[in-house]
Amino acid sequence: MVAIPCRGLLFDADGVLVDSDVAVALSWTRWARKWGLDPDSVVPIVHGRRTVETVALLVDEASRADALADIDRYEVEDAVGTKAVPGAAELLGSLPEGVWAVVTSGRRELAAARLVAAGLPVPSVLVTAEDVPRGKPDPAGYRKGAAALGLAAADCAVLEDSPPGIAAGVAAGAVVVGVSERALKSDVPVVVGDLRGLTWDGAALHLPASAVLRG
């Protein structure tokens, strides 16, 4: 077992708790085609960013409000196909209330829709795009999530898949565990394939050695 000392857990949503890759690709492909963009160029850059920031990279300022409204609508419509990441339900089901939070670049409506579609609980502490002035890799979201649990970020483990999210967790001062092969693109020291076999005992997050891709 690999033990990560922590008193609280801060989860990203997409790619960590829920597998929304198919839904994300569908929504952003629909959006890109409507806005005359190449989906193959758009889809790879959206992970870990707030939609408002992605849209700002791709659409002229005069059209951004309409473009943002389109992708917000598409993503909620496509949330129904979201599935839980293996091990997510078991890990969350073992945690007491008030020791874990979700910190996501998505909007609150979308984050809740995807968690519900995946059959996962919506936590009492849910930090979303609307709650921070800047998205990941800015550390504000993870600091806010930790504070809402009554903890410093340094007392928490962050579970993240995207390089911007991993950078945000590191900048917040938390210990970061990478989740999925996407996290291998970062230099985070410990990466697990999914959440199967992970447990928390109040003082540490335990990862089965068989689940560690890099450590």
PEJOMO-V697363 format. One record per residue. N is the residue number from 1. RES is the residue in one letter. D_LAST is the distance of its C-alpha to the last C-alpha in Angstrom with 2 decimals. Layout:
n={N | N}
res={RES | RES}
d_last={D_LAST | D_LAST}
This chain:
n={1 | 2 | 3 | 4 | 5 | 6 | 7 | 8 | 9 | 10 | 11 | 12 | 13 | 14 | 15 | 16 | 17 | 18 | 19 | 20 | 21 | 22 | 23 | 24 | 25 | 26 | 27 | 28 | 29 | 30 | 31 | 32 | 33 | 34 | 35 | 36 | 37 | 38 | 39 | 40 | 41 | 42 | 43 | 44 | 45 | 46 | 47 | 48 | 49 | 50 | 51 | 52 | 53 | 54 | 55 | 56 | 57 | 58 | 59 | 60 | 61 | 62 | 63 | 64 | 65 | 66 | 67 | 68 | 69 | 70 | 71 | 72 | 73 | 74 | 75 | 76 | 77 | 78 | 79 | 80 | 81 | 82 | 83 | 84 | 85 | 86 | 87 | 88 | 89 | 90 | 91 | 92 | 93 | 94 | 95 | 96 | 97 | 98 | 99 | 100 | 101 | 102 | 103 | 104 | 105 | 106 | 107 | 108 | 109 | 110 | 111 | 112 | 113 | 114 | 115 | 116 | 117 | 118 | 119 | 120 | 121 | 122 | 123 | 124 | 125 | 126 | 127 | 128 | 129 | 130 | 131 | 132 | 133 | 134 | 135 | 136 | 137 | 138 | 139 | 140 | 141 | 142 | 143 | 144 | 145 | 146 | 147 | 148 | 149 | 150 | 151 | 152 | 153 | 154 | 155 | 156 | 157 | 158 | 159 | 160 | 161 | 162 | 163 | 164 | 165 | 166 | 167 | 168 | 169 | 170 | 171 | 172 | 173 | 174 | 175 | 176 | 177 | 178 | 179 | 180 | 181 | 182 | 183 | 184 | 185 | 186 | 187 | 188 | 189 | 190 | 191 | 192 | 193 | 194 | 195 | 196 | 197 | 198 | 199 | 200 | 201 | 202 | 203 | 204 | 205 | 206 | 207 | 208 | 209 | 210 | 211 | 212 | 213 | 214 | 215}
res={M | V | A | I | P | C | R | G | L | L | F | D | A | D | G | V | L | V | D | S | D | V | A | V | A | L | S | W | T | R | W | A | R | K | W | G | L | D | P | D | S | V | V | P | I | V | H | G | R | R | T | V | E | T | V | A | L | L | V | D | E | A | S | R | A | D | A | L | A | D | I | D | R | Y | E | V | E | D | A | V | G | T | K | A | V | P | G | A | A | E | L | L | G | S | L | P | E | G | V | W | A | V | V | T | S | G | R | R | E | L | A | A | A | R | L | V | A | A | G | L | P | V | P | S | V | L | V | T | A | E | D | V | P | R | G | K | P | D | P | A | G | Y | R | K | G | A | A | A | L | G | L | A | A | A | D | C | A | V | L | E | D | S | P | P | G | I | A | A | G | V | A | A | G | A | V | V | V | G | V | S | E | R | A | L | K | S | D | V | P | V | V | V | G | D | L | R | G | L | T | W | D | G | A | A | L | H | L | P | A | S | A | V | L | R | G}
d_last={11.30 | 8.74 | 11.31 | 11.63 | 15.15 | 17.48 | 21.10 | 21.11 | 19.29 | 19.97 | 19.56 | 20.34 | 22.69 | 22.73 | 19.72 | 18.10 | 21.02 | 23.44 | 23.44 | 26.08 | 25.38 | 28.65 | 30.61 | 29.29 | 30.22 | 33.58 | 34.48 | 33.59 | 35.24 | 38.37 | 38.27 | 37.75 | 40.65 | 42.90 | 42.24 | 42.69 | 39.11 | 36.94 | 34.49 | 32.17 | 31.90 | 31.75 | 29.26 | 26.15 | 26.69 | 27.20 | 23.72 | 22.87 | 26.37 | 29.43 | 32.15 | 34.55 | 32.40 | 31.92 | 35.65 | 36.51 | 34.75 | 36.76 | 40.13 | 43.02 | 43.57 | 46.84 | 45.23 | 41.97 | 43.30 | 44.44 | 41.26 | 39.14 | 41.43 | 41.02 | 37.22 | 37.20 | 39.67 | 37.94 | 34.56 | 36.21 | 38.29 | 35.33 | 33.18 | 34.78 | 32.51 | 29.26 | 27.19 | 24.60 | 20.96 | 20.28 | 19.63 | 20.91 | 24.30 | 23.14 | 20.77 | 23.42 | 26.13 | 24.66 | 24.54 | 27.68 | 29.41 | 28.73 | 25.09 | 23.60 | 24.61 | 24.25 | 24.13 | 25.05 | 26.67 | 29.15 | 32.54 | 33.21 | 35.41 | 32.89 | 29.91 | 32.12 | 33.49 | 30.16 | 28.94 | 32.32 | 32.38 | 29.05 | 30.48 | 28.22 | 29.65 | 30.39 | 29.21 | 31.64 | 29.49 | 29.08 | 28.65 | 29.76 | 31.02 | 34.36 | 33.00 | 31.63 | 33.42 | 30.58 | 27.73 | 24.05 | 22.73 | 25.18 | 23.71 | 26.97 | 25.96 | 23.00 | 25.15 | 27.96 | 25.99 | 24.78 | 28.35 | 29.79 | 27.83 | 29.27 | 26.02 | 24.64 | 21.70 | 19.86 | 20.34 | 18.68 | 15.42 | 15.78 | 14.66 | 15.32 | 15.37 | 17.52 | 17.10 | 20.14 | 18.90 | 15.53 | 17.74 | 20.06 | 17.64 | 16.48 | 20.20 | 21.18 | 19.18 | 16.96 | 13.32 | 12.00 | 9.92 | 10.29 | 12.30 | 13.51 | 13.39 | 15.32 | 12.42 | 10.96 | 14.05 | 12.80 | 10.64 | 8.90 | 5.47 | 4.50 | 6.83 | 9.01 | 12.10 | 14.54 | 15.51 | 16.58 | 16.04 | 14.94 | 17.33 | 18.47 | 20.76 | 22.19 | 20.02 | 16.40 | 14.48 | 13.13 | 10.66 | 11.42 | 8.97 | 10.94 | 10.17 | 6.42 | 6.78 | 3.77 | 0.00}
